[in-house]
């Protein structure tokens, strides 16, 4: 009889825990005690509360007193703009050793767009932001929209494999790596026709570099080749003139950023 009662209690606790997890995944916030009671067919809110206390003792959840929805599931990531709502395991930040968290950032556009990403709470290192609204190539296959679970998985995998967004990578690059990255980026602007303001510093520098690459037979539009522009950039940078052009471009960018920062003070 005693083991049967323990089994029933364990089952009830499991139902409560699973309901909380599923509720958060679907809604982005924790359920109230009454909602848990209704969703698990338990006899009363006091029964639910007893299971919640046991789950807290087991280290599976945290509860905040005097709040109807303040249940936090350990292992979930919660943040200002909502939680990812999935149990995720994140490695410490490789740059500062800080704690990483999953985030959802909502952007108001033609509709509400939720951006899923991972960011370090210490130094701000982050992954790219992924949404369920736009198509991505998944594992090299055809482009398709991702589900919420897939966007979260993509962001988590990026973080754990140290695949970061451009801003993070640039902050931690050596000067030589930055020169190579910017050279390749400028070549992409002129080669792929990236939408850049005509006559701007970026536009003019990009087309100057493309012309120099074509003159050196490193690029040829009629060849039909799928060029690796980082390889082209690396080859192009053997020319001191090219290196000087890119370094001047970087200096202009830094000066512009400093002026903008000083102007906002």
N, C-alpha and C positions, 0 to 999 in steps of 0.2 A: 504493500500500500504506500509506504513512504517513498519507494523508488518511482512509483507511478505518479505521485504528486510532484516529485522533483522533475520528472520527464515533462509533465504538463507545464510546469513553470518555465522550464527551459524552452519548450516549444513556443510558449507565449512571448517570452523575451525575444526569441528569434523572429517571430512575426512582427513584433514592435520595431525591432532594429531594421528588418527588411523593408517595412512600410516607410520608415523615416528616410532610408536611402532612396527608395523609388520616388517618394514625394519630392525630395530635393532635386533629383535628376529631372523631374518633369516640370517643377515650378521655380527652382532657383532659390527657394527659401525653405525654412523648416516648418513642419506642421505643428498645429496646436495639440494639446493633450486631447481635446474633444475630437479633433480630426483623426488622431491616432486610434482613439476608442472606436469611432465609427468604422474606420478602415480595417480594423483587425478583429471586429466582433467580440471584443473583450467586454465583460459584464459591466464595468464601471470605469470612470476616470481615475478612481483611486487605485484600481488594478493596474492601469496604464502607468500611473505615477510610481507604483512599486517596481515595475519592470524597468522604468527609466532610471530609478535610483540604483538598481542592480547593474544596469548597463554602464552607469557612471562609475560604480565601484570596480567594474571589470576594465575600465579605461577605454571603453568603446565610444562613449559620448561625453560631452561636457554640457552642463546646464547652468543657465544664469538665473538666479532667483528673481522673482517678481516680474517675469517677462513670459508671455504666453508662447512665443515662438523662438525663444533663445536656446535651441538645442543645436549643438555643434557636433558633427560626427568626426571623430579623430581620423585623420588621413584624408579628409576632404579639404579643399582649398576654398576659403571664403575671402572676399575682398569688397571694396567699396561699391563696385558696380555689379555685384552679384557673384555667386560662386559657380565654378565650372560644374559642380554637382556630380562628379565622378571620383572614385577613389584612385588617386594617382601617386606614383612614387617618383620623386624628383631628386636627382643628385645635388650635392652642394655646388654653389657657384665655383667654377674653375678659376675665376679671377680673384675673388676675395674670400671664398669659403663661406659666403653668406647663404641664408635660407632662400630657396626659390619657391614661388607660389604661382598657381594658375589664376588667370584673370579673364574676365569677360568685360570688354569695353563696348558700350552701346553708342553707335553713331546715328544721328538723325539725318537721313538722306531722303530718297523718294519713299523710303520706309525705314523702320528701325533695323539697323544692321548690327549684329553682335560679332565683335572681333575676339577671337580666342587666342591667347598667347601666354607664355610663361616669362616671369621677370624675377630678378634677384631683388630681395628687399634691402640688400646692402648697397651694392654699387649700381643697380639699375640695368645690368646686362639683361638682354631680352631676346626672345625668338621673333621671327616674323609673325604677323597677325593673320589668322586664317578665319574665314567666314563660311557660312553655309549658303551664301547668296551667289558666289561666283564659282566658275569651274576651275578645277586644278587637275594637273596630270598626276594620277596616283600610281606610284610604282612604275613610272614610265609608260603607263597605258594611256588610253584615250582620255581626253579631258572630260570631267564630269563634276557635278556638284557633290560636296561631301556632306555627310550627316553631321549632327552635333558631336556624336561620339568620335567620328573620324577626324574632325577638326581638332578636338582635344587630344586625340592620340597622336596626330601629326605634330602639334605643338610640344607635347611631352617628349616624343621621340627626338625632335630637333634639339631640345634642351639637353637631354641625356646623351646625345651624340655630339654635343658642342657645335651645333649649327645655329648661328646667331643672326640677328638682323644686321643690316649694313652699318647702322650707327654704332652698334656694339663692336663689330669687327674693326671698324676704322679707329675707334678709340684705343684699341689694343694692338694695332699694327705698328711695325717699325716704320721709319721714314721711307726706306726702300720699298717696303710692301705697299705703302700708301701711293707712292709714285706709280708703281705697276698697276695698282687697282684703278687709280684715276685715269691712267692712259687707256686701259681696256674699256673703262666706262665711257670715256669720250669717243672712242672708236665705235662703240655700240650706238651712240647717239647719231653719228653720221652714217653708219653702215646700215642700221635697221630703220632709220628715219624716226627716231624717238621724238615725241612731241615736245620740242624745246623752242622757246621764243627766238625767232629769227633775228640775228644781229646782236644777240646777247653774247657775253664773254664765253659761256659754255658752248654755244652754237658755233661761234667763230673758231674757237680752239679745236673743237671736234672736227670741223671740216678741214682745218689746216693739217691736222694729224692724218686724216684719211687721204688727203692729196699726197702727203709725204710717203704714206704706206704704199699707195698705188705707184708712185714714181720708183719706189724700190722693189716693185713687183711682189710685195707681200700680200697685196689684195688685188683682185681683178674681178669686176662685177660680172663680166661675160663668162667667167670660168664655171659658174654654177656650183662652186665649192661651198661647203658648210664650214666656214672658218672658225677656229678657236681663237677668239680675239685676245685672250690673255697671252697666248703663244705669240700672236702677231705683235702685241704690245711689248712683250719681253724682247723680241728681236729688234723692234723699232727703237727701243731705249738704248741700244748700243751706240746710237748716234747722239753725240753730245748736244747737237742743236735741238733734237726732240726732247731730250732730258731737260734742257734749259726752258723750253716752251712749257712743259708740264710743271716744272718748279715755279715758274712765274705765275702760272694759272693758280696753283695752290696758294701762293703768297697773296694773290688778289682775293681769293676766297676768304682766307684768314683775316685779312684787313677789313673786308666787308663785314664779316661776322663780329669782329671787335667793335667796329663803328656802330653796328646794330645793337650790340650789348650795352655799349656806353650811352647810346641814345635812349635806351629803355630804363636807365637808372634815374 
